[in-house]
Amino acid sequence: MGVSDMTPEEHARAFARRFPRFVNNDGTQETWDQKCGSLVFRYIDREFQWAQQPVSDISSARRAANGSGTLNLDAAAAPPLAFHFWDIAGIDNGHVGVGMTQGGGKLFMANASVSEDLGDAIGFASVDHYTQAKAPRATYLGWATNYAGGRPNASVAAASNVKEKEYPMFSIIPLVNQGIWAQSTVTGRRTHIGTPYHLRLLQRMRDNDGSDAMLPAELDIVRGYLEAIGPDTLDAISANELIEEFRPEFDKLGAVDQTTPLDLDEEFASRVRSRKR
């Protein structure tokens, strides 16, 4: 896979596979936790190269934030490879992550509080996830397209943000005042996505390029939805029917970003598996 074929996230996963632990100058290894600035610098340096090296103090993420100019507090407006900064209740105590996509939904960072760990405290988290995980000490400061004056190689970064258009077998569509639905681009059928966790599983399956390992129980959940929107010849399992069985439990799950309890997902998956084919 050439550089131009890789997204920022694919670059990040490749980096984490190569460096699952922080490597000191003497070759010894340790956790990435609390080395967020080093990860950001090394990730850009190795995967994209710096067109311009940071010119301000980067001895801490908080100092790097101070040297990055006026920060934009609107995380949703951040482009891929933007640098997102936090203050962690101290003059020199801060945090930084680099955006993988448009907005603040997925950042590559070094911290024990990542939501997807790719090694030893190296992985992905959203702006909201990290802020909530570190509450009340963490204050989101905003983002910048430079890191204390440093900027990634523009041509490599631009190529990495372009991916060949794909035509998935299903789309995920929010209906006005009716929640979020999965709709087949083949049959046109749609089914309501019952939980935030199931939404994430469907997104992972749809966008998986072979780098995101999933559990059999997770694929069983996805299968229920896909068969609900598939052709009649599949003797479809009704995801809607199963969701209605669990409606009282689903109604207790709360906000969109709340993860479904594991035992509930396992029970859902087992019921999918038990249905007659």
SERO-4910 file (N, C-alpha, C, O; in steps of 0.05 Angstrom, whole numbers):
BEGIN
 pado doro    nc1    nc2    nc3   cac1   cac2   cac3    cc1    cc2    cc3    oc1    oc2    oc3
  Met    A     17    -24      0      0      0      0     18     25      0     34     28     18
  Gly    A     15     42    -20     31     66    -22     21     87     -3     -1     85      8
  Val    A     37    108      0     29    130     18      3    142     10    -14    148     26
  Ser    A     -1    146    -17    -25    160    -26    -50    143    -22    -72    153    -25
  Asp    A    -47    117    -16    -70    100    -12    -78     97     17    -98     84     23
  Met    A    -63    110     35    -68    106     63    -80    131     76    -72    154     71
  Thr    A   -101    127     92   -113    149    106    -96    155    131    -79    139    138
  Pro    A   -101    178    144    -87    183    170    -91    160    190    -72    154    204
  Glu    A   -115    149    191   -119    127    210   -102    102    203    -91     89    221
  Glu    A   -100     96    177    -84     73    169    -55     79    175    -40     60    183
  His    A    -46    103    171    -19    111    179    -15    106    209      6     96    218
  Ala    A    -35    114    225    -33    112    254    -32     82    263    -16     75    280
  Arg    A    -48     66    250    -48     37    257    -21     25    249    -10      8    264
  Ala    A    -10     33    226     16     23    218     38     32    238     56     16    245
  Phe    A     36     57    247     55     67    267     53     51    293     74     43    304
  Ala    A     29     46    302     25     31    327     34      2    325     45     -9    344
  Arg    A     31    -10    302     41    -37    298     72    -37    300     84    -56    310
  Arg    A     85    -16    290    114    -15    290    124     -7    318    145    -16    326
  Phe    A    109     10    332    117     20    358     95     18    378     84     38    387
  Pro    A     87     -6    386     66    -10    406     74      1    433     56      6    450
  Arg    A    100      4    438    110     16    463    129     38    456    141     38    434
  Phe    A    132     57    474    151     80    470    179     70    471    187     55    489
  Val    A    196     78    451    224     69    450    242     93    457    241    113    444
  Asn    A    257     89    479    276    110    487    300    111    469    304     93    453
  Asn    A    316    131    472    340    134    455    360    111    459    375    105    440
  Asp    A    360     99    483    378     77    488    366     50    480    378     29    485
  Gly    A    342     50    467    330     26    458    311     12    477    297     -6    470
  Thr    A    311     21    503    292     10    522    264     19    516    260     40    503
  Gln    A    245      3    525    217      9    518    200     12    543    206      1    564
  Glu    A    180     28    541    162     33    564    134     41    553    131     44    529
  Thr    A    116     46    570     89     54    562     89     81    548    106     98    553
  Trp    A     69     84    530     65    110    517     50    130    535     50    154    529
  Asp    A     38    120    557     22    137    574     39    162    583     62    159    591
  Gln    A     26    185    581     39    211    588     60    220    568     75    238    574
  Lys    A     61    208    545     80    217    524     65    225    499     73    219    477
  Cys    A     44    240    503     27    248    481     42    266    461     38    262    436
  Gly    A     58    285    470     72    302    453     92    287    436     96    293    412
  Ser    A    106    268    448    125    252    433    112    236    412    123    233    390
  Leu    A     88    225    418     74    209    398     66    226    374     71    219    351
  Val    A     55    250    379     46    267    357     70    275    340     69    274    316
  Phe    A     92    282    353    116    290    337    127    267    321    132    270    297
  Arg    A    129    243    333    140    220    319    122    210    297    131    202    276
  Tyr    A     96    211    302     76    201    282     78    218    257     80    208    235
  Ile    A     78    245    260     80    262    237    107    259    224    109    257    199
  Asp    A    128    258    240    155    256    229    159    230    212    171    231    191
  Arg    A    149    208    222    153    182    209    134    178    186    142    169    164
  Glu    A    109    185    189     88    179    169     85    200    148     76    194    126
  Phe    A     91    225    154     86    247    135    111    265    131    114    277    110
  Gln    A    128    267    151    151    285    152    141    313    157    119    321    150
  Trp    A    158    328    171    152    356    177    161    374    154    185    374    148
  Ala    A    143    389    142    151    409    122    165    432    137    184    444    126
  Gln    A    156    437    161    169    457    178    169    446    206    148    439    217
  Gln    A    192    445    219    194    435    246    181    454    266    180    478    261
  Pro    A    170    444    289    160    462    309    182    482    317    205    475    320
  Val    A    173    507    320    192    528    326    189    538    355    206    553    365
  Ser    A    167    530    368    162    538    396    167    515    414    173    492    405
  Asp    A    166    520    440    172    500    460    152    477    459    128    482    461
  Ile    A    162    452    456    144    429    456    152    410    478    147    386    477
  Ser    A    164    421    499    171    404    522    147    393    537    149    374    552
  Ser    A    124    406    532     99    395    543     77    402    523     80    421    508
  Ala    A     55    387    524     33    392    505     21    419    511     11    433    493
  Arg    A     21    428    536     10    454    543     26    476    532     16    496    522
  Arg    A     53    473    532     70    493    520     67    493    490     68    514    477
  Ala    A     64    469    478     59    468    449     34    482    442     32    495    421
  Ala    A     13    479    458    -12    493    453     -8    523    453    -19    538    436
  Asn    A      8    533    472     13    562    474     28    572    449     25    595    441
  Gly    A     44    554    436     59    562    413     45    557    386     58    560    365
  Ser    A     20    549    387      6    541    363    -14    563    353    -30    558    335
  Gly    A    -12    586    365    -30    608    357    -57    606    369    -62    591    388
  Thr    A    -76    620    357   -104    620    367   -117    593    361   -117    584    338
  Leu    A   -128    580    381   -140    554    378   -170    556    372   -183    574    383
  Asn    A   -180    538    355   -208    538    348   -222    519    366   -216    495    367
  Leu    A   -242    528    381   -257    511    400   -278    493    386   -288    475    399
  Asp    A   -283    497    361   -304    481    347   -290    456    336   -280    455    314
  Ala    A   -291    434    352   -278    409    345   -289    398    319   -275    386    303
  Ala    A   -315    402    314   -328    391    291   -317    403    265   -320    391    244
  Ala    A   -305    426    267   -295    440    243   -266    432    237   -255    441    217
  Ala    A   -253    416    254   -225    410    250   -220    392    226   -235    372    223
  Pro    A   -201    397    210   -194    380    187   -178    356    197   -168    356    219
  Pro    A   -175    335    180   -157    313    187   -129    324    192   -120    343    179
  Leu    A   -114    311    211    -87    319    218    -86    345    233    -64    357    235
  Ala    A   -109    355    243   -108    378    261    -98    369    289   -101    346    296
  Phe    A    -86    387    303    -75    381    330    -94    392    351   -100    416    352
  His    A   -104    374    368   -124    381    388   -111    382    416    -96    364    423
  Phe    A   -116    403    430   -102    408    456   -121    410    479   -144    418    477
  Trp    A   -110    402    503   -124    404    528   -105    416    549    -81    414    547
  Asp    A   -118    430    568   -104    437    593   -112    417    614   -135    410    617
  Ile    A    -92    407    629    -98    388    650    -90    400    677    -72    391    691
  Ala    A   -104    421    685   -101    434    711    -72    439    719    -63    431    741
  Gly    A    -58    453    702    -31    461    709    -17    476    687    -24    473    664
  Ile    A      2    493    695     15    510    675     29    494    654     27    501    630
  Asp    A     42    472    661     56    456    642     43    429    636     54    412    623
  Asn    A     19    425    647      6    399    645    -16    400    624    -36    414    628
  Gly    A    -12    386    602    -33    386    581    -34    360    566    -21    340    574
  His    A    -48    360    545    -51    336    528    -55    344    500    -66    366    494
  Val    A    -47    327    481    -51    333    452    -56    307    438    -45    286    444
  Gly    A    -73    308    417    -78    286    399    -81    297    371    -85    321    368
  Val    A    -78    280    351    -79    289    324   -104    276    310   -108    252    313
  Gly    A   -119    292    296   -144    283    284   -140    264    261   -123    268    244
  Met    A   -156    243    260   -155    223    239   -174    230    216   -170    222    193
  Thr    A   -196    243    223   -217    249    203   -226    278    208   -216    291    226
  Gln    A   -245    287    192   -258    313    197   -272    313    223   -286    294    230
  Gly    A   -268    333    240   -281    335    266   -265    322    288   -241    316    284
  Gly    A   -277    319    311   -263    309    334   -272    281    342   -269    273    365
  Gly    A   -282    265    322   -292    239    328   -271    217    333   -276    198    346
  Lys    A   -247    221    321   -226    201    325   -199    215    324   -191    227    303
  Leu    A   -185    214    346   -158    225    348   -138    203    355   -145    185    370
  Phe    A   -114    206    345    -92    188    352    -77    201    375    -70    224    373
  Met    A    -73    186    397    -61    198    420    -47    177    438    -52    153    434
  Ala    A    -31    186    456    -18    169    475    -29    175    503    -24    196    514
  Asn    A    -44    156    514    -56    160    540    -70    134    548    -80    119    531
  Ala    A    -70    129    574    -83    104    584   -113    105    581   -127     85    584
  Ser    A   -125    129    574   -154    132    572   -164    130    544   -187    137    539
  Val    A   -148    120    525   -158    117    498   -181     97    497   -182     78    514
  Ser    A   -199    100    479   -222     82    477   -216     57    460   -228     36    463
  Glu    A   -195     59    443   -185     36    428   -155     36    430   -141     52    418
  Asp    A   -145     17    446   -116     15    451   -103     -3    431   -111    -26    428
  Leu    A    -83      7    418    -68     -8    397    -42    -19    407    -27    -32    392
  Gly    A    -36    -15    432    -10    -24    444    -10    -19    473    -27    -29    488
  Asp    A      9     -4    483     11      3    511      5     33    514     23     50    514
  Ala    A    -21     39    516    -31     67    519    -26     83    494    -18    106    496
  Ile    A    -30     71    471    -29     85    445    -53     76    429    -58     53    426
  Gly    A    -68     96    420    -92     89    405   -110    112    398   -100    134    394
  Phe    A   -136    107    397   -155    127    388   -175    135    410   -182    118    428
  Ala    A   -184    159    409   -205    169    427   -217    194    414   -204    208    399
  Ser    A   -242    199    420   -254    224    410   -248    247    429   -239    242    451
  Val    A   -253    271    420   -250    294    438   -268    291    462   -259    296    485
  Asp    A   -293    283    458   -312    281    480   -303    258    499   -304    262    523
  His    A   -295    236    488   -287    213    505   -264    221    523   -265    216    547
  Tyr    A   -243    233    512   -220    240    529   -227    261    550   -219    259    573
  Thr    A   -243    281    541   -250    303    560   -266    291    583   -262    299    606
  Gln    A   -285    273    577   -301    261    598   -285    243    616   -289    241    640
  Ala    A   -266    228    603   -250    209    619   -232    223    639   -226    213    660
  Lys    A   -224    248    632   -206    263    650   -221    285    666   -208    301    679
  Ala    A   -247    285    664   -262    305    679   -258    301    709   -255    278    718
  Pro    A   -258    323    725   -262    350    717   -236    366    711   -237    390    707
  Arg    A   -213    352    710   -188    366    707   -182    375    679   -167    394    675
  Ala    A   -194    361    659   -187    367    631   -205    388    619   -229    387    622
  Thr    A   -192    408    607   -207    429    593   -198    429    564   -174    433    558
  Tyr    A   -216    425    546   -210    426    517   -203    454    509   -220    472    512
  Leu    A   -179    458    498   -170    485    490   -177    491    461   -178    515    453
  Gly    A   -180    471    444   -185    475    416   -164    462    399   -147    446    409
  Trp    A   -164    468    373   -146    455    354   -133    476    336   -141    499    334
  Ala    A   -111    467    324    -96    484    305    -85    466    283    -82    441    287
  Thr    A    -79    477    260    -68    461    238    -37    461    240    -24    449    222
  Asn    A    -26    474    260      3    472    264      9    463    293     -8    465    310
  Tyr    A     32    451    297     40    441    323     64    458    332     87    452    326
  Ala    A     58    479    348     78    498    357     95    508    334    119    511    335
  Gly    A     81    514    312     94    524    288    101    502    268    107    509    245
  Gly    A    101    477    276    108    455    258     84    447    241     61    447    250
  Arg    A     90    441    216     69    433    197     77    408    181     99    406    172
  Pro    A     58    389    179     64    365    163     68    372    134     59    393    124
  Asn    A     82    354    120     86    357     91     59    358     77     44    339     78
  Ala    A     53    381     65     26    386     54     19    366     32     -4    357     31
  Ser    A     37    359     15     31    341     -7     25    312      2      6    300     -8
  Val    A     40    303     22     35    276     33      9    276     48     -6    257     46
  Ala    A      5    297     64    -20    298     80    -44    299     62    -64    286     68
  Ala    A    -43    315     41    -66    317     23    -72    291      9    -95    283      6
  Ala    A    -51    276      0    -55    250    -12    -67    230      7    -83    213     -1
  Ser    A    -60    233     33    -70    214     53    -99    219     60   -112    202     72
  Asn    A   -109    242     53   -137    249     60   -155    243     37   -179    249     38
  Val    A   -144    232     15   -161    225     -8   -162    195    -11   -141    182    -12
  Lys    A   -185    184    -11   -188    155    -13   -206    149    -37   -226    163    -42
  Glu    A   -199    129    -52   -216    122    -75   -244    118    -67   -250    104    -47
  Lys    A   -263    129    -82   -291    127    -75   -300     98    -75   -294     83    -94
  Glu    A   -314     90    -54   -323     63    -52   -354     63    -52   -366     83    -45
  Tyr    A   -365     41    -60   -394     39    -61   -403     16    -42   -405     -7    -51
  Pro    A   -408     22    -17   -414      1      2   -442    -12     -4   -458     -1    -18
  Met    A   -445    -36      7   -470    -50      3   -493    -39     19   -517    -46     14
  Phe    A   -487    -22     39   -508    -10     54   -499     18     64   -475     23     66
  Ser    A   -518     35     69   -513     62     79   -525     65    106   -544     51    113
  Ile    A   -515     84    122   -525     90    148   -537    118    146   -523    137    140
  Ile    A   -563    120    151   -577    145    146   -594    153    170   -611    137    179
  Pro    A   -591    177    180   -609    187    201   -635    198    188   -634    215    170
  Leu    A   -658    188    196   -684    198    187   -694    219    205   -690    218    230
  Val    A   -707    239    194   -716    262    210   -735    252    232   -756    240    226
  Asn    A   -727    256    257   -743    249    280   -749    219    282   -768    212    296
  Gln    A   -733    202    269   -739    173    270   -714    157    276   -713    133    270
  Gly    A   -693    169    287   -669    154    294   -651    148    270   -654    162    249
  Ile    A   -634    129    272   -614    122    252   -620     95    240   -626     76    255
  Trp    A   -618     93    214   -626     68    199   -604     58    181   -587     74    172
  Ala    A   -603     32    177   -586     20    157   -603     13    133   -624      1    136
  Gln    A   -594     22    109   -609     16     85   -591      3     64   -569     13     58
  Ser    A   -600    -18     53   -586    -33     32   -585    -17      7   -606     -6     -2
  Thr    A   -562    -15     -6   -560     -2    -32   -566    -21    -54   -566    -14    -78
  Val    A   -572    -46    -47   -579    -67    -67   -609    -71    -67   -622    -70    -89
  Thr    A   -621    -76    -44   -650    -82    -43   -667    -57    -37   -691    -57    -42
  Gly    A   -655    -37    -25   -669    -13    -17   -683    -16     10   -695      3     20
  Arg    A   -682    -40     22   -694    -44     48   -679    -30     70   -654    -26     68
  Arg    A   -693    -22     91   -679    -10    113   -689    -21    140   -711    -31    141
  Thr    A   -673    -18    160   -680    -27    187   -668     -8    207   -646      3    204
  His    A   -683     -3    228   -675     16    249   -651      5    265   -652    -19    273
  Ile    A   -631     21    270   -608     13    286   -615     19    315   -619     42    323
  Gly    A   -617     -3    331   -629      0    358   -612     12    379   -622     24    398
  Thr    A   -585     10    377   -568     21    399   -543     34    387   -535     28    364
  Pro    A   -532     53    402   -507     66    393   -484     46    388   -469     50    370
  Tyr    A   -483     26    404   -462      6    401   -465     -9    375   -445    -14    361
  His    A   -489    -16    368   -494    -30    343   -488    -12    319   -478    -22    298
  Leu    A   -493     14    322   -486     33    301   -456     32    296   -447     31    273
  Arg    A   -440     32    317   -411     31    314   -402      5    302   -383      4    286
  Leu    A   -415    -18    309   -407    -43    297   -413    -43    266   -396    -53    251
  Leu    A   -435    -32    258   -442    -31    230   -422    -13    215   -414    -19    193
  Gln    A   -415      9    227   -395     27    215   -368     13    212   -355     16    191
  Arg    A   -360     -1    233   -335    -15    232   -334    -37    210   -315    -40    196
  Met    A   -356    -52    208   -358    -73    188   -357    -61    160   -343    -71    142
  Arg    A   -373    -40    156   -375    -27    129   -348    -16    120   -341    -17     97
  Asp    A   -333     -4    139   -308     10    132   -283     -7    136   -261      3    132
  Asn    A   -287    -32    144   -264    -48    151   -247    -55    127   -257    -64    106
  Asp    A   -221    -50    129   -203    -56    107   -184    -79    113   -164    -84    100
  Gly    A   -191    -94    135   -175   -117    143   -157   -110    166   -143   -128    176
  Ser    A   -157    -85    176   -140    -77    198   -154    -76    224   -142    -72    245
  Asp    A   -181    -79    224   -197    -77    248   -209   -104    255   -229   -113    244
  Ala    A   -196   -118    274   -205   -145    282   -231   -143    298   -233   -126    317
  Met    A   -251   -159    292   -276   -159    306   -281   -186    318   -271   -206    309
  Leu    A   -298   -187    339   -304   -211    353   -327   -226    338   -343   -213    325
  Pro    A   -328   -252    340   -350   -267    327   -378   -257    337   -396   -255    321
  Ala    A   -380   -251    362   -406   -241    373   -413   -214    360   -437   -208    356
  Glu    A   -393   -197    354   -398   -172    341   -408   -176    313   -427   -162    304
  Leu    A   -396   -195    299   -405   -201    271   -433   -213    271   -448   -209    252
  Asp    A   -440   -228    292   -467   -240    293   -487   -217    296   -509   -219    284
  Ile    A   -481   -197    311   -499   -174    313   -502   -160    287   -525   -153    278
  Val    A   -480   -156    273   -481   -143    246   -497   -160    227   -513   -149    211
  Arg    A   -494   -186    228   -508   -204    210   -538   -201    213   -552   -202    193
  Gly    A   -548   -197    237   -577   -194    241   -587   -170    225   -609   -171    213
  Tyr    A   -572   -148    225   -581   -124    210   -579   -129    180   -597   -122    165
  Leu    A   -557   -141    171   -553   -145    143   -574   -163    131   -583   -159    108
  Glu    A   -581   -184    146   -601   -202    136   -629   -190    136   -647   -197    121
  Ala    A   -633   -170    154   -659   -156    155   -663   -139    131   -686   -134    123
  Ile    A   -641   -129    118   -644   -112     95   -636   -127     69   -635   -114     48
  Gly    A   -630   -153     71   -622   -168     48   -646   -179     33   -669   -174     40
  Pro    A   -641   -193     11   -662   -204     -6   -677   -227      9   -666   -239     28
  Asp    A   -701   -233      0   -717   -254     13   -704   -281     13   -709   -297     31
  Thr    A   -688   -287     -7   -676   -313     -9   -657   -320     14   -649   -343     17
  Leu    A   -650   -300     30   -633   -305     53   -648   -314     78   -636   -321     98
  Asp    A   -675   -316     75   -692   -324     99   -684   -306    122   -675   -315    143
  Ala    A   -688   -280    118   -677   -259    135   -685   -262    165   -708   -268    171
  Ile    A   -666   -256    182   -671   -253    210   -679   -224    214   -667   -206    203
  Ser    A   -700   -220    229   -710   -193    233   -695   -179    256   -700   -186    280
  Ala    A   -677   -161    250   -664   -145    271   -684   -129    286   -682   -126    311
  Asn    A   -704   -119    272   -725   -103    286   -739   -119    307   -745   -110    329
  Glu    A   -745   -145    300   -759   -162    319   -742   -166    344   -752   -165    367
  Leu    A   -717   -172    340   -699   -176    363   -697   -151    379   -697   -152    404
  Ile    A   -695   -128    366   -693   -102    381   -718    -98    398   -716    -89    420
  Glu    A   -741   -105    387   -766   -102    403   -765   -119    428   -775   -112    449
  Glu    A   -754   -143    425   -751   -161    448   -735   -148    470   -740   -152    494
  Phe    A   -716   -132    462   -697   -119    481   -705    -90    487   -690    -76    501
  Arg    A   -728    -81    476   -734    -53    479   -732    -41    507   -721    -20    510
  Pro    A   -742    -55    528   -740    -44    555   -710    -39    563   -704    -19    575
  Glu    A   -693    -58    555   -665    -55    562   -652    -33    545   -636    -18    556
  Phe    A   -659    -32    519   -647    -11    502   -655     17    512   -638     35    511
  Asp    A   -679     20    521   -688     46    530   -673     56    554   -673     80    560
  Lys    A   -659     38    568   -644     46    592   -615     55    585   -600     64    603
  Leu    A   -607     52    560   -579     56    553   -570     85    553   -546     90    556
  Gly    A   -588    103    549   -580    131    552   -570    144    527   -580    139    505
  Ala    A   -550    162    530   -541    179    509   -528    163    486   -521    140    489
  Val    A   -526    176    463   -516    163    438   -488    153    442   -481    132    430
  Asp    A   -471    166    457   -443    158    460   -439    137    482   -416    130    488
  Gln    A   -461    127    494   -458    108    515   -455     80    504   -472     72    487
  Thr    A   -436     64    513   -432     37    503   -452     18    515   -457     19    539
  Thr    A   -463      1    498   -482    -19    507   -468    -38    526   -446    -47    520
  Pro    A   -481    -46    548   -469    -65    566   -462    -91    551   -478   -101    535
  Leu    A   -439   -103    557   -429   -126    543   -448   -150    545   -453   -164    526
  Asp    A   -460   -154    569   -477   -178    573   -502   -176    555   -512   -196    546
  Leu    A   -512   -152    551   -535   -148    534   -528   -154    505   -543   -167    491
  Asp    A   -504   -145    496   -496   -151    468   -491   -181    464   -498   -191    443
  Glu    A   -480   -194    484   -476   -223    482   -502   -238    479   -505   -257    464
  Glu    A   -522   -229    494   -548   -242    493   -561   -237    466   -574   -255    454
  Phe    A   -558   -212    456   -569   -206    429   -556   -224    408   -570   -236    392
  Ala    A   -529   -227    410   -515   -243    390   -523   -272    392   -526   -286    371
  Ser    A   -528   -283    416   -535   -311    419   -563   -316    407   -568   -337    396
  Arg    A   -581   -296    410   -608   -299    398   -606   -299    367   -622   -313    354
  Val    A   -588   -282    356   -584   -282    327   -575   -310    318   -585   -321    298
  Arg    A   -556   -321    333   -544   -347    325   -565   -369    327   -564   -388    312
  Ser    A   -584   -367    346   -603   -388    351   -626   -389    331   -640   -408    329
  Arg    A   -629   -367    315   -651   -366    296   -647   -387    274   -625   -392    265
  Lys    A   -669   -400    265   -668   -420    244   -660   -407    218   -670   -385    210
  Arg    A   -642   -420    203   -633   -410    177   -652   -421    156   -648   -415    132
***
